[in-house]
Amino acid sequence: MIKVLCKPFLYSSLVGLITGLSCLAWTPNHVLAGFLITLALLLLAVGLQQTKHFSSVSFTVFIFAAVSAAMFFPQHFTHIGDFNLKQLIVPLLMIIMFGMGCSMSWRDFSAVVQSPKAVFIGLICQFTLMPVIGVSLALLSDLPPEIAAGIVLVGCSPSGLASNVMAFIAGANLALSLTLTAVATLLAPLMTPFLMNLLADQFVAIDPIAMLLSIMKMVILPIIAGVLVNHFFKRNIKLINRVMPFISMAGIALIITVITAAGRDALLTIGATLVVVVIIHNVSGYLLGYGLAKVAGLDEKSARTISFEVGMQNSGLASGLALTMDKVATMGLAPAVFGPFMNISGSGLAAWWRKANERSSQKSAKA
């Protein structure tokens, strides 16, 4: 039944994409092309959601549909009347962080005591590899200074909830993943401003105190509120945790859409270069995080976990910080591109490792 239901969506999506791209290439009617491509991506997202193996990437395809709409019709995603939609980014990020806090408890930090070596190695990799890779790519890419600073900002941000999801799908060390995300996020008010001041000050002026206060407001306070709700309202927390993931996904989609619309002109100019830089940044994080974890003597599951924690950054936080610096249309572009791509690459890597686990289990059963 699922296959029968998803086929019309997938076929319609293919037809819409071909028609839309043809209109884009051969006619000046970009409005029709934008409508068809956006609709095709929406149909593809719905179709993939109903499949067994690709449902995990349906949200990312939906993000691409939102980005497509923002690129073709930016005027609808910058203002509603006199209200600037950029003003929604920080409140939405706070809601997302509150949802993260609601899914956490004090027990999530127990892995710090149980496996301090793995946590220490993960944090060292998190706050050294990605910032250094980011500033190296920013210098080599010769992008405009504020856009280059956005690449460094992504690298200096902590990991986010997406890494926990991928660790779960991959069958990695989920407890370690949750602990690393939580501890890295709590360290972010100190580490992110310090690293940005050290590495990105050559691109834009950095006020580390203002950045620290912004992270406290956008991240730490909402997470603490969520943890307290989890602790004192345990009877209602299951309902909250069912609803919050959908609210968080909608919030992420809206943040990326607004940033894309605001920075559309810059993306049309330097988009290809930025995409290449983001891909290198993300993939390098996976490879070096995994490699250093293995060199340090960690087990396979923990090494895979650190790979996700290093390669997948909290692009929402980076976007919020870009907004507080009034540079969301420039510094905010790298996080907007990084977010969707890391979900695609992370989903693929998680699926590959999950299949590797299944093959290993089958071999062990035969033996």
KAKADA-V816031 format. One line per field, one symbol per residue. phi: phi as a letter, one per 20 degrees, with the letter a starting at -180 (. if undefined). burial: # if it has 16 or more other C-alpha atoms within 10 Angstrom, else .. Layout:
phi = ???
burial = ???
This chain:
phi = .ffffeggffffffffffffffffedceeffffffffffffffffffffeeeedffeffffffffffgfffecffecdccmeeefffeffgfffffffffffedbfffefffefcfffffffffffecffffffffffffflfggffffffffgfeeffcfgffffffffmeefffffffffffffeggeffffffffddffdbfddffffgfffgfedffffgfffffgfecffeffffffefgfffffffffgfffffffdgffffecgffffffffffffffgffffffffffnffgffffffgffefddefffgffffffemcffcfffgffefgffffffffffffffffffffffffffff
burial = .....##.##.###.##.###.##.....#.####################....###################..##......##..##.##############..##.##.....##.###.###.##########....#.##########################################.##########.##..##.#.#..##.#################......#..##..#...#..##############..#...#..##.###.##########.###...#..#########################.#########################.##.............
